[in-house]
Structures are given as C-alpha cells and as structure tokens.
Amino acid sequence: MVKKSGFCLAILFALGMCAPLLLAQSTSEDVEDAFARATQLHQTGDIEGAIRAYQSILVKHPERVDVRSNLGAAYSRLGRYEEAIASYKEALKLDDHNETIRFNLALAYYKGALFVEAANELTRFLASAPADLPQRPNAVLLLAECQVRIGEYKKVIESLSPLAE
C-alpha cells in the first residue's frame, strides 16, 4: 500500500511539473490559431471582425507586435487613422526598429492629413531603412509630398534630388 501511494504521489508531482509546460504550449497554439483567424477575417474583408479578433488577442497578449501592427492596418483600411496611429505607436514601443511599422505609421499620419508628423516619421524611416527596402522610393516621394504641403520647398528639392540621378 505504501508503494502505491508513493507511486501516486510521484505521478501527481510529475503532472504538476509538466502541466505548466503543456498549458503554455496549448496557449501558444491557441494564440496562433486566433491570430490566423483574425488575419483571415482581415484578408477576406471582414475588417470589423478582424479588429475585434485582434483586440481580443491583445487583451491576453499585449506584447504581440504583429497583432498591434495588423490592428493598425485594419483601422487604417476603415479610415480610422487616429486609432491606426495609436496602434502603430504601441507596436513601435515594443519594436522600435521595425521599419515596416514605422512606414505604415507615416502612411496613417499622411492619410489623416497630419503632414508634419508624417514627414517626421518618413525622415526617421529613411534615415534607418536599408537602401534596398521596397518602401524606400515611395517614402521619398511621400516625404516630398508632405514637405510641399507644409511649405518646406527647399527640402523638397533635397529629398527628390537623389532620385533624379
């Protein structure tokens, strides 16, 4: 009888030690499934559904940069630029070197007619983005457009001169 109760205690102890690992794996898979579903909603045009799904994920996993970035894109697609900007800013707090998010933030500022802020983000983007990044030529043109809109005409020439070559 002593052997059985010792064996039972050993099994319970082992299960107690393994349960957090199994739970963490299950939770990780659940989050990835939820993210895949949210992304699918986004891609099929159910933007409101995608927003709700992204927000639901962020309640339990606020550290997810990819979810915050996609949430910003969803808001932007609906023309909700203030919310998009807030979402992109939160994502950049978690990953300050993510140039795609920085570019998308600049686009949200631009689409929201916040040209000074867009120009500032585009300048930061161009200062740190690799030369072969696909968004780079568009960023230069967009920066020049912002500079025209805020009356910085000399800077427009400086921005566009490298493209003339």
C-alpha positions, -999 to 999 in steps of 0.1 A, spaced: 0 0 0 29 24 8 44 17 -26 11 26 -44 6 58 -26 43 68 -32 39 60 -68 7 80 -70 24 109 -53 53 107 -78 28 108 -108 9 137 -93 42 155 -88 53 148 -123 19 160 -137 22 191 -116 56 199 -130 45 192 -167 11 209 -166 25 245 -169 46 234 -200 16 217 -216 -6 247 -208 19 271 -222 22 251 -254 -16 249 -257 -20 286 -250 7 294 -276 -11 273 -302 -44 289 -293 -30 324 -298 -15 315 -332 -49 300 -342 -67 331 -331 -41 353 -350 -46 332 -381 -84 336 -378 -81 373 -373 -58 376 -403 -82 356 -424 -110 379 -415 -88 409 -424 -79 394 -458 -114 385 -467 -127 420 -460 -144 415 -426 -124 443 -411 -147 450 -382 -145 412 -373 -107 413 -377 -105 444 -354 -125 426 -327 -103 395 -331 -71 414 -329 -83 433 -298 -93 400 -282 -58 387 -286 -42 418 -272 -63 415 -240 -42 385 -230 -11 391 -251 -4 429 -252 32 422 -262 23 409 -297 38 434 -322 24 416 -352 -12 418 -338 -8 455 -330 6 462 -365 -23 443 -381 -48 461 -359 -33 494 -371 -37 483 -407 -73 473 -401 -81 507 -386 -63 524 -415 -83 504 -440 -115 518 -424 -102 553 -424 -99 553 -386 -65 569 -387 -62 581 -351 -68 546 -339 -43 532 -365 -17 557 -354 -22 547 -318 -19 511 -326 13 516 -347 28 537 -319 22 509 -294 38 484 -318 68 507 -321 72 509 -284 77 471 -284 98 470 -316 113 505 -323 134 491 -352 106 477 -372 108 498 -404 76 484 -419 56 495 -389 73 529 -390 64 533 -427 28 523 -420 27 548 -392 39 575 -416 12 565 -441 -15 567 -414 -3 602 -405 -3 612 -441 -38 598 -448 -50 615 -416 -37 648 -431 -11 651 -403 17 661 -427 43 674 -402 40 641 -382 42 621 -415 73 640 -426 90 633 -392 83 596 -394 93 594 -430 126 612 -422 132 587 -394 123 558 -417 146 570 -445 175 576 -420 174 540 -408 159 519 -435 182 498 -457 187 511 -492 171 480 -508 139 482 -488 109 482 -512 91 510 -494 121 534 -497 113 550 -531 77 555 -521 88 570 -488 110 596 -506 81 606 -528 57 608 -499 82 628 -478 84 653 -507 46 655 -509 45 662 -472 72 689 -475 52 706 -502 20 705 -481 38 721 -451 57 747 -473 92 733 -469 101 737 -506 139 737 -503 136 703 -485 115 690 -514 144 696 -537 168 680 -513 145 650 -510 140 644 -547 175 652 -560 188 617 -553 160 603 -574 170 624 -604 203 605 -607 
